[in-house]
Amino acid sequence: MIFTSSIPVIAMVNDLSVLLAFTILLSCIQPVLSGVAIGSGRQAIVAIVNIGSYYLVGMPVGVVLGWLLVFGIKGMWAGMICGIVVQTLILIIITIRCDWAKEAERARIHITKDAASPLIFAQ
């Protein structure tokens, strides 16, 4: 026992470890997908997806599961996982539907334009 020898703490960690595993998995995928969408110029869409996923899905589901159905911390955490799942699925759809050839062309145009313009240094 590295951190504690308290039996109630060990039991709670044991109960919540599955939720932690799902949270870690989704928290590895979701930021990458957000970065891809933001990098392709869809900052507003990502912001709307974030707000909708957490405040319209995650928190209400967490409140229902945690307080109304009396699952406590597991219910609240499961609600937030639902929000992350919704967010991840929407970002996957956005990433799959993106026309990457068009995005590459837009990037090439920006690079060409930047390379052709003289550098102006502020004094």
ZIZI-V32622 format. One record per residue. N is the residue number from 1. SS is DSSP state (helix for helix, strand for strand, loop for the rest). D_LAST is the distance of its C-alpha to the last C-alpha in Angstrom with 2 decimals. Layout:
N;SS;D_LAST  N;SS;D_LAST
This chain:
1;loop;60.48  2;loop;57.01  3;loop;55.66  4;loop;58.75  5;loop;62.51  6;loop;62.89  7;helix;65.09  8;helix;63.71  9;helix;60.11  10;helix;61.20  11;helix;63.13  12;helix;60.19  13;helix;57.83  14;helix;60.54  15;helix;60.84  16;helix;57.10  17;helix;56.25  18;helix;56.91  19;helix;54.46  20;helix;51.89  21;helix;52.44  22;helix;51.85  23;helix;48.72  24;helix;47.28  25;helix;48.20  26;helix;46.65  27;helix;43.55  28;helix;42.94  29;helix;43.27  30;helix;41.71  31;helix;38.11  32;helix;38.05  33;helix;39.31  34;helix;36.81  35;helix;33.96  36;helix;35.38  37;helix;35.67  38;helix;32.19  39;helix;30.73  40;loop;32.61  41;loop;31.09  42;loop;33.96  43;helix;32.26  44;helix;34.28  45;helix;37.50  46;helix;36.95  47;helix;36.31  48;helix;39.51  49;helix;41.44  50;helix;40.35  51;helix;41.34  52;helix;44.55  53;helix;45.58  54;helix;45.23  55;helix;46.11  56;helix;48.61  57;helix;50.25  58;helix;49.59  59;helix;50.03  60;helix;53.06  61;helix;54.79  62;helix;54.07  63;helix;55.54  64;helix;58.58  65;helix;59.18  66;helix;58.31  67;helix;59.96  68;helix;62.27  69;loop;63.77  70;loop;63.43  71;loop;61.85  72;loop;59.57  73;helix;56.53  74;helix;57.55  75;helix;57.56  76;helix;54.17  77;helix;52.68  78;helix;54.49  79;helix;53.03  80;helix;49.49  81;helix;50.40  82;helix;51.66  83;helix;48.28  84;helix;46.52  85;helix;49.15  86;helix;48.58  87;helix;44.81  88;helix;45.24  89;helix;47.76  90;helix;45.62  91;helix;42.60  92;helix;44.96  93;helix;46.12  94;helix;42.58  95;helix;41.76  96;helix;45.03  97;helix;44.75  98;loop;41.25  99;loop;41.21  100;helix;39.37  101;helix;39.54  102;helix;37.73  103;helix;35.09  104;helix;34.60  105;helix;34.22  106;helix;31.60  107;helix;29.63  108;helix;30.06  109;helix;28.78  110;helix;25.62  111;helix;25.05  112;helix;25.79  113;helix;23.51  114;helix;20.56  115;helix;21.43  116;helix;21.70  117;loop;18.39  118;loop;15.47  119;loop;12.60  120;loop;9.39  121;loop;6.32  122;loop;3.77  123;loop;0.00
